[in-house]
């Protein structure tokens, strides 16, 4: 609990009590929101947590290592499709004879603890595959190539239903297994002493656990030799080379580790949604995640989290306000919420660039362990 | 005299321009070796070729008995050659301490697994890296700025920090590219003391410098480059009297060509 409280930005250091309150609030926010606004909003929260994982992973690549990646959603797709391949009836439907032959007549249904790591590993591999050709590129050029990579993955998913039906094309894959934690199916609501506990809560806590785990991991990375090497590479690649940092390895590591988070989030997404299709992995999604990172504050864990939360919740809030508001004002819906969402994203970005170019929470990232620094100062 | 670094007939061309033409030199262990020459003589190019930033078109470097790989800066650093830059290149968003800690990267081994689990070995390595960085900041005299973000340091302190960062790679040869550029007399004096201390502590120094007083007072031997060629290599007093050097600096027939 104390370690968690320390993670809360600002408060963690200066006001441990307030930080602990924030932690408790985060733990209780799902039921609170359900009581106050209804369960739809818990679903929004669940998605916000998934986007947090994505933003955290992308922040590793863009914020820490300084590699602009516009195709990040491809790794999310890899994770989601891995879940779809390994935990759904799809293969039994696509290749009935073969499936029956290997004793999987009702499809492949592997447990989550196997599928998630496989998805993460495949995403990491995809990260390395993307990393190699772009090692020498930076800035705009890197953005263009990664953008192409993201689109290629999506187009593959869209078209690999012919001649052999691997991805089921644009229809996507249906009936994905839900998250089953050693016999406990998260998708099933539980009745307990007359209370019905909605499955959305289980997902909320499971995702929350994943996000907290990601944050802890990323924070440890940041204050390690790897975090420093990334920051060095980002700040000045030539100087980083001159102190012996192997730029190639560090870039590939950033791409593959960042992709790993995308892959895990993708797997969770597949299990949560029960359905994957290529349209979930469009360029707009890549941009949305990047906007979250930039909006929140690049190179900054808290920024990625806050950015993801705000930019996932905002469109939903908008939908609930804008539609009735437009109907009341004009008697009809003038602007579709989806259009409004993009409009607001752009507006948010422009305002951000003008008013807070370093994001909502500007990075004050440290790359050393505070207790060792304090010890060193004490000795001096 | 034990040879530490030997450059054997290094040539480097940029298109039609000959930046370095068969430059050979020998740096002995424990000396401060100066590299001087007019602007554009190829001093920095030689640095870049030596440290692997550029690949030489001809020739090779032998460092402590083994041939250095070309175009692999991180291997060169691992072998024990560190450099600073003429125009300071620090990691601007990191503190002074973290800059030096980053310099220790090549001597640390923590794996992703170790970092994830924060096992004892990783923590111990991290503690030592921090401690060592403090020592180096103290060594160059800026330990009071350990927590200052490097872009906020004064110019002279940035130069010192860059030297501390280079020392963090635990080099046997420290290559300094115009460390006194832009410094006032007091700062230069302190820099001279620092370089002398580095030499006394057993690190060989290769020094590019324009400040003639500093070079003449500090260096054991000096090589002079002009138009990519080595025109002299000797002790300072002899180099100062060398007619070719005087001509290169003060102008003469071949400048008018």
HADDOCK unambig.tbl for C-alpha pairs under 7 A between the chains (distance, minus, plus):
assign (segid A and resid 217 and name CA) (segid B and resid 116 and name CA) 5.73 0.50 0.50
assign (segid A and resid 220 and name CA) (segid B and resid 115 and name CA) 6.28 0.50 0.50
assign (segid A and resid 220 and name CA) (segid B and resid 116 and name CA) 6.52 0.50 0.50
assign (segid A and resid 221 and name CA) (segid B and resid 115 and name CA) 6.32 0.50 0.50
assign (segid A and resid 224 and name CA) (segid B and resid 115 and name CA) 6.79 0.50 0.50
assign (segid A and resid 225 and name CA) (segid B and resid 102 and name CA) 6.84 0.50 0.50
assign (segid A and resid 225 and name CA) (segid B and resid 105 and name CA) 6.02 0.50 0.50
assign (segid A and resid 228 and name CA) (segid B and resid 102 and name CA) 5.58 0.50 0.50
assign (segid A and resid 229 and name CA) (segid B and resid 102 and name CA) 6.28 0.50 0.50
assign (segid A and resid 232 and name CA) (segid B and resid 91 and name CA) 5.57 0.50 0.50
assign (segid A and resid 235 and name CA) (segid B and resid 91 and name CA) 5.20 0.50 0.50
assign (segid A and resid 235 and name CA) (segid B and resid 92 and name CA) 6.40 0.50 0.50
assign (segid A and resid 236 and name CA) (segid B and resid 91 and name CA) 6.21 0.50 0.50
assign (segid A and resid 239 and name CA) (segid B and resid 89 and name CA) 5.99 0.50 0.50
assign (segid A and resid 241 and name CA) (segid B and resid 73 and name CA) 5.86 0.50 0.50
assign (segid A and resid 241 and name CA) (segid B and resid 74 and name CA) 6.06 0.50 0.50
assign (segid A and resid 242 and name CA) (segid B and resid 73 and name CA) 6.24 0.50 0.50
assign (segid A and resid 242 and name CA) (segid B and resid 74 and name CA) 6.97 0.50 0.50
assign (segid A and resid 242 and name CA) (segid B and resid 82 and name CA) 6.84 0.50 0.50
assign (segid A and resid 242 and name CA) (segid B and resid 83 and name CA) 6.51 0.50 0.50
assign (segid A and resid 243 and name CA) (segid B and resid 77 and name CA) 6.39 0.50 0.50
assign (segid A and resid 243 and name CA) (segid B and resid 82 and name CA) 6.69 0.50 0.50
assign (segid A and resid 243 and name CA) (segid B and resid 103 and name CA) 5.44 0.50 0.50
assign (segid A and resid 243 and name CA) (segid B and resid 166 and name CA) 6.53 0.50 0.50
assign (segid A and resid 243 and name CA) (segid B and resid 169 and name CA) 6.49 0.50 0.50
assign (segid A and resid 244 and name CA) (segid B and resid 73 and name CA) 6.28 0.50 0.50
assign (segid A and resid 244 and name CA) (segid B and resid 74 and name CA) 3.74 0.50 0.50
assign (segid A and resid 244 and name CA) (segid B and resid 75 and name CA) 6.85 0.50 0.50
assign (segid A and resid 244 and name CA) (segid B and resid 77 and name CA) 5.06 0.50 0.50
assign (segid A and resid 244 and name CA) (segid B and resid 78 and name CA) 6.52 0.50 0.50
assign (segid A and resid 244 and name CA) (segid B and resid 106 and name CA) 5.70 0.50 0.50
assign (segid A and resid 245 and name CA) (segid B and resid 74 and name CA) 5.70 0.50 0.50
assign (segid A and resid 245 and name CA) (segid B and resid 105 and name CA) 6.85 0.50 0.50
assign (segid A and resid 245 and name CA) (segid B and resid 106 and name CA) 6.58 0.50 0.50
assign (segid A and resid 246 and name CA) (segid B and resid 74 and name CA) 5.68 0.50 0.50
assign (segid A and resid 367 and name CA) (segid B and resid 98 and name CA) 6.44 0.50 0.50
assign (segid A and resid 368 and name CA) (segid B and resid 98 and name CA) 6.53 0.50 0.50
assign (segid A and resid 372 and name CA) (segid B and resid 127 and name CA) 5.94 0.50 0.50
assign (segid A and resid 372 and name CA) (segid B and resid 130 and name CA) 6.43 0.50 0.50
assign (segid A and resid 373 and name CA) (segid B and resid 130 and name CA) 6.61 0.50 0.50
assign (segid A and resid 376 and name CA) (segid B and resid 131 and name CA) 6.01 0.50 0.50
assign (segid A and resid 376 and name CA) (segid B and resid 134 and name CA) 6.42 0.50 0.50
